[in-house]
Amino acid sequence: METSSDGDPRVLFVMNIVLSTIFGTGIIWGLSFIEIATFSLINIASLTLIIAAVTYAIVM
C-alpha cells in the first residue's frame, strides 16, 4: 500500500525559513567579503524574507 502526504505545513514553513536564513547569510557574507554589502542583521533578515517569499510563491 502506497500513501502520499504533502507534509505538515508548519514544518515546511520552518524549514523554509531556516534554509532561507542559512542561504541568505551565505550570500550576505560573500557580498560583504567583496565589499558590496554590509554584513548586518537587517541585510540578512531582508534577504531571508525575500528568499522565503520567492520560494513559497514558486512552490505554491
C-alpha positions in Angstrom: 0.0 0.0 0.0 1.4 3.4 -1.0 0.3 6.6 0.7 1.1 10.1 -0.3 1.4 13.1 2.1 2.2 16.7 1.4 3.6 17.0 5.0 2.8 19.4 7.8 2.7 23.0 6.5 4.2 24.3 9.8 7.2 22.0 9.3 7.6 23.1 5.7 7.4 26.8 6.8 10.0 26.4 9.5 12.3 24.5 7.2 11.9 27.2 4.5 12.8 29.9 7.0 15.8 28.0 8.4 17.2 27.2 4.9 16.5 30.7 3.6 18.3 32.2 6.6 21.4 29.9 6.0 21.4 30.7 2.3 20.8 34.5 2.9 23.6 34.6 5.4 26.0 33.0 3.0 25.1 35.4 0.2 25.4 38.5 2.5 28.7 37.2 3.8 30.0 36.7 0.3 28.8 40.2 -0.7 30.5 41.7 2.4 33.7 39.8 1.6 33.9 41.5 -1.8 32.7 44.8 -0.2 29.4 45.2 -2.0 27.1 44.9 1.0 27.4 45.3 4.8 27.2 42.1 6.9 24.3 43.1 9.2 21.3 41.5 10.8 19.0 43.8 8.8 20.5 42.7 5.5 20.3 39.1 6.4 16.7 39.4 7.6 15.7 41.2 4.4 17.3 38.7 2.1 15.8 35.8 4.2 12.3 37.2 3.8 12.8 37.7 0.0 14.2 34.2 -0.5 11.4 32.7 1.7 8.7 34.6 -0.2 10.0 33.6 -3.6 10.4 30.0 -2.6 6.8 30.0 -1.2 5.5 31.6 -4.3 7.2 29.1 -6.6 6.1 26.0 -4.5 2.5 27.1 -4.2 
